[in-house]
Amino acid sequence: MQIGDKIVFDRYEWRILDIQNNTALIITEDIVERRAYHNIYKDTTWDGCEVRKYLNSEFYDKFEKTNQSRIIQVVNKNPDNPWYGTKAGEDGQDNIFLLSLEEVCRYFGDSTEKLQSK
């Protein structure tokens, strides 16, 4: 496997974003499902949002058991948003997660100018 390759894992097609210590960071090629970040409109950080709960329970549980064992739990560092200064919340352990702002910039290009022009 190499960075940029596409792979099929369980029932989805994924792109390899990074490989470190024989561990790959992958992202789905297509939108799997459209969901709100949280179920009510209020200040919510990653550690308390509904989409995190969904990804690490209901969505994770849809994977075959053998594939679940191949998904490595990671500690997600949650730095404050550098563009808007919003608080990020507590760090947490996740099996499945959304990319951080830093990861989006690293793997898909720096979008600072686009964000600041809105």
C-alpha positions in Angstrom: 0.0 0.0 0.0 1.1 3.5 -0.7 -0.2 7.0 0.1 -2.9 7.9 -2.4 -3.9 4.3 -3.2 -7.6 3.3 -3.1 -8.5 0.2 -1.1 -11.8 -1.6 -0.3 -12.3 -2.2 3.4 -15.5 -3.8 4.5 -18.2 -2.3 2.2 -16.5 1.1 1.4 -13.8 2.4 -0.9 -11.1 4.3 1.0 -8.1 6.5 0.1 -4.9 6.1 2.0 -3.9 9.5 3.4 -0.9 8.5 5.5 1.1 5.5 6.6 3.1 5.4 9.8 4.5 2.4 11.6 2.5 0.0 9.4 -0.7 1.8 10.3 -2.7 3.6 7.6 -5.0 6.7 8.0 -7.8 6.2 5.5 -10.8 8.3 4.4 -13.9 7.1 2.5 -13.9 8.1 -1.1 -17.6 8.9 -1.0 -20.0 10.5 1.4 -21.3 7.6 3.4 -24.1 9.4 5.1 -25.2 13.0 5.8 -25.6 13.7 9.5 -25.7 16.8 11.6 -22.7 17.4 13.8 -24.9 17.6 16.8 -28.6 16.9 17.5 -29.4 20.4 18.9 -28.1 23.8 18.0 -25.7 24.9 20.8 -22.0 25.2 21.3 -20.7 21.7 21.0 -17.2 20.3 20.9 -16.0 17.0 19.4 -16.0 15.2 22.7 -19.7 15.8 23.2 -21.2 15.8 19.7 -23.7 13.3 18.3 -21.7 12.5 15.1 -18.8 11.3 17.3 -21.2 9.1 19.3 -22.7 7.7 16.1 -19.3 7.0 14.4 -17.9 5.1 17.4 -21.0 3.1 18.1 -23.7 2.6 15.4 -21.4 3.1 12.4 -18.5 1.2 13.9 -20.9 -1.7 14.8 -21.8 -2.1 11.1 -18.3 -3.3 10.3 -17.7 -7.1 10.3 -16.2 -8.3 13.5 -12.9 -9.2 11.9 -12.7 -5.7 10.3 -13.5 -4.1 13.7 -10.4 -5.7 15.1 -8.3 -4.1 12.4 -9.5 -0.6 13.3 -7.1 0.9 15.7 -8.3 3.2 18.5 -6.4 6.5 18.6 -6.2 9.4 20.9 -7.4 12.5 19.1 -5.8 15.7 20.2 -8.3 18.5 20.0 -6.5 21.9 19.6 -8.5 25.1 19.6 -9.6 26.4 16.2 -6.7 28.7 15.0 -8.9 30.7 12.6 -11.9 31.4 14.8 -10.4 30.8 18.3 -13.2 28.5 19.3 -12.5 25.9 22.0 -12.0 22.4 20.8 -12.9 20.4 24.0 -11.2 17.5 25.6 -8.9 15.0 23.8 -10.6 11.7 23.3 -10.1 8.1 22.1 -11.9 7.2 18.9 -12.1 4.2 16.5 -13.6 6.3 13.7 -13.4 10.1 13.5 -13.6 13.2 11.3 -10.4 14.8 10.2 -9.1 17.7 12.3 -8.6 21.1 10.6 -4.9 20.4 10.7 -5.4 17.1 8.9 -7.7 18.6 6.3 -5.0 21.3 5.5 -2.2 18.7 5.5 -3.9 16.2 3.2 -6.1 18.4 1.0 -4.3 21.8 1.0 -4.4 24.9 3.2 -7.9 26.5 2.9 -7.1 29.4 5.3 -7.7 32.0 2.5 -11.1 30.4 1.7 -12.2 30.4 5.3 -11.1 33.9 6.0 -12.9 35.3 2.9 -16.4 34.3 4.2 
